[in-house]
Amino acid sequence: MASLKLPQVVPSPTQDSERIRKAFQGFGTDEKEIILVLGHRNAQQRKEIRETYQQLYNESLIDSLKSELSGDFRNAVILWTYDPAERHAILAKDALKAKKIGIKQLQVLVEIACTSTPNHLIAVRQNYCNLFDSSLEEDIIASVSQPLKKLLVSLVSSYRYDKVAVNLEVAKSEASRLQEAINSKQLDDDHIVWILSTRNLFQLRETFACYKQLYGNTLEEGIKSCGKGDLESLLHLVVHCIDFPEKHFAKVVRDSIVGFGTDEDSLNRAIVTRAEIDLLNVRFEYANMYKCSLDDDVDGDTSGDYREFLRTLLGNGPKGD
């Protein structure tokens, strides 16, 4: 379930654009007004605000936000203001142009490929081409080594059937195929890539359940038994994102705030990309997994307008200090 809260009566895009413009004027920016407007509008409404703002002021709203805001607050608001498919295209590009591309960067691509609807994934690829004059697939091929690129290209190119359709016999057969590859430690086997990148998510979850029933451990545990290399780590992420997306994003939040400093990029990605999808479920899983409140942990690790904006996307009101 989504955590985003909309007002009972939503102002027109013109009214919202005027409020944002006014917040930019005068001495300093009225950050609270930016949060009140953009933090309570869904993707379609934000798109209409961007279009109207451009028409009214002959200026890009994204460019205005970049010049008027600062720090982690600016980054989170801008990420939120993008169209969801455009946002994911930009996140994918940022991951692929990192100086050193490791599992942390490739995790972003797995999230996009394995937790998106088929139509959203197509829209991401289209936006990627429009923004960067190259395809997501060719940039993966150019930036990622084998055998990781083989799996990633197959995942991002997929168009899965997205209705509930499960065949138990197919699940048993493909669980057996996965076990054969694990026993032979051939995790780049074409059958593994084909199964994980083409089957619908409901079928895959049934296959994962059959694997556990047949072999006494989870598929993730089977993959881990093959070693601790990048392919094992990537496959583990794929299975986890398909089987338990809410648990995956709960872990992303947890990892971003535990330890020395905060990984704001990961924190933003988890909260911003899931606020209109399943962030309430992510919060529930977080509480089950870590025996504490996601909201309290985010509050304790952030501050100021940045904290207030994340609280807004989590569906909470302002926090008094």
N, C-alpha and C positions, 0 to 999 in steps of 0.2 A: 504493500500500500504506500501511496505517496504521502509525504509529510508536508508538502507545500500547502499553505492556507491562502485562499483568495477572499477578497472582500465580498460581502453580499451583493453590493452594487459596484460593478467595475466601471471606473471612469472611461471616457473615450480616449483613444490614442492621442488625440490632440490635447486633451486636458493633461494627460500624463506627460506628454512631451513638454508642455508649457511649465509644468511643475519641476521637471528635471532641469530645464533651462534656467528657471529662476533659482534653483538650488546652486547652479554654477556661478551665478552673478553675485556682486557685492564683495565684501571682504571675506575671503575664504569660501569654502564649499560647504553646503549644508548636507553632510553625509547622512544624517538621519532621514532626510527627505528622500535621498537616493534609495536607501534601504526600504522605506515605506512604499515607494512606488515599485521598483524593480523586484524587490524581494517578495512581493505578493502578486506577481503576474505569471501566468503560464507561458509556455513556449510560443504559442500562437499570438498571445497578447504582446509579448516582448518583441516579436517580429513586427507586429503592426506599429509598435512604438518606434522601433528603429526606422521603419519606412516613413512614418509621419514626421519624425524628427529631421530626417534628411530633407524632406519636402519643405518643411517650415523654415529651416535655418541653413539649408544647403551645406550641411556639415554631417559627417558620420558620427552617430552616437558613440560608437566604439572609440573613435579618435578623441572625442570630447572627454569620455571617461578616462582615457589614458592620460590626458593632459591635466585633468582636474583632481584625480585621485592619486593615491600613492601606496606603496608597500603591498603587503599581503591582502589588504582590503581591496585595493585596485585589481589585483590579479584575480581574486575570487569573483568580484562583481563583473569583470569583463568576461571571464569564463562562463558565467551564468547568462550573460546577455546574448552571447552567440546562439544561433540556431543549434539545436542538439547535434544534428549531423555535421554541421560546420565545426562545432566544438570538438567532436571526436576526430575529425580530419586533422585539425590543428594539433590535438594531443598526440595523434599517431605520428605526424611529422616531427614534432618535438622529440619524441622517443627515438626516431630513426636518425636524427641529426645530432644526437648526443656524441660527445667526444669518444666515450667508451660505451658501447652498447652491450649491456648485460641483461640478466634475467629481470632486473627491476624495470628496465626500459621495455623489454619485450612483453612484460606483464600487461602493459597498457594495450598492446595489440591483441592479446588473448582476451582481455576484458571486452574489447570492442567486438571481436569476432564471436565470442561465446555467450555474451549476456545481452546481445541486441536482437531485435526482431529481424527477419530477413529483409524487409523493406528498408529498415533503418540502416542496415549494413550496406545495402546498395546505395542509399543516399550518402553515406559516409564516403564511399569510393568515388561517387560522382563529385562531391564537394572537394575531395582531395585532388582530383584531376583539374578542376576549375581553379583551385587556389594555387597549385604548385606545378602545373604544366607537366605532370608526370603521373603515372598510376601508382597506387599504393603497392600493388604487386611488384612492379619493377623496382621501386625503391627498397622493398624488402630484399629482393634478389641482389641488389647492389650493395646493401649494407649489412646483411646478416649471412653468417657462414652456414654451410651444410653441417648436419642435417636439419638444423633449426629452420632454415628458409623454406625447405620442402613442406614442413608442417604448417608454418605460418601462412605461406601463399595459399595452400589448400584451404585453411580456415577462413581467411579473409575473402576468398573467392566463392565461398559456399552460399547457396540459397536453399536453406533447409525448409522442408514442409513444416508449417508452424501450428498445425492442428493436432489434437490428441489422437495419435495413431500408434498402437503398440502391437507387435507380434511376438509372442512369448518364445516361439520356436526360433525365430531369428535372433532374439536376445540371447538364448542359450548357445546357439551356434557361434555368435560373434564374441560372446564371453570366452568360449573355447579358443577362438582365434587369438584373442588378446593374451590368454594364458600361454599359448604356444610361443608367441613372440617374447613374452616375459621369460619363459623357461630358457629360450635360446639367447636371451639378452639382445634381441634384435628389435629395439624400440623404434627404429626408423623404417620398420617393415611397412610396405605399401598398404597392407590390410589395416594396420593401426591408423595410419593417416586417413585412409578412405572412410573407415568406420566413424572416427571422431569428427570428421569434417563434413560428412554428408547426411548422416542419420538425424532425424528430428530429435529434439531434446527429450521428449517423453520416451521415445524408443531407447535412447542412450541411458537414461536413468534406469529403465528396466534391465538393460544389459549390465549396468553396474551392479544392480541388486542381484541378478543371476550370478554374476562373477563371485560375489561374496557368498552366496548360498552354495555354489559348486566347489569353491576353493578355500573357504574358511577365513579369508581375509579380504580387505577392500582392494579395489583396483589400484588405489593410490599407494597402499602398502606394497602391492606387487611391483609397482613401478619403482618405489624406493629401494626394493631389494636388488635392483639391477645396478645400483651405484648412486653417486652424488654429482653426476655431471650436469651440464646445462640442459641436455635433452631430457634427462629424468626430471629436472626441476620444471622445465616448460610443460611436459606432459602432465605432471602433477597439477600445475596451474589450470591446464585445459580441463581436466577431469573435475577439479574442484569448482571452477566457474560454471560448468555445465550442471553439476549435481547440486551444488549449494551456493548459488550466487550471493545470497544474503550473508552467509557465513564468510564468503570471500571478502566482501566489502567491509564487513565488521573487522576482519583481520587487517585490511588495509588501513582503516582508521586507527586501530590499536598500534600497529607498527609505526604509524606516522607520529604518534605522540609519546610513545614509550622510549626511554633512553635519553641521551644527551641532545637537547634541542628538539625542534619540531620540524617534520618534513611537510611543509605547508603545501607543496605541490600535490603530494599524495592525498593529504587531508582534503584539499579543495576538490580533487578529482572524485573522490569517493562521495562527498556530500553533494556537490553540484550535479554530478551526473545521475545520482540516484534519487534526488529530491522529488522528482515527478514520476518516479517508478515504484520504488520499494523501500524507501528509507525508513519507514516505520518498522518494516520487517527486519532491516539491518539493525536497528536499535534493539529490537527484541532479541535477536541472535547475539548481539554484543553482550547484553545482560546475562544471557545463558552461558556464554563462553567465558566471560571474564569476571562475572559476579559483581559487576559495578555498572554504573550508568554511563552510556556513551555521551549523553548530554553533559553530565558533570565533568567527565574527562576532557571533553572539548572546551568547556568553560574554563577549566583549570589550566589549560595549555595555550590559551589564546587571550587576547585582550582588546579593548577599545572597539572601534567600529568593525574591525575584522571579526571579533567575537560576536558582536550583535548581528552581523550579517549571517554568519553561520547558524546562530540561534534561530534567526528568522527562517532559514531554509529547513531547519529541523522542526519547525512548527511551534517554536517557543516565543514568548514575549521578551521584552527588554529585561536585562538583568541589572539590578541595582548593585553598585559597588559599596 
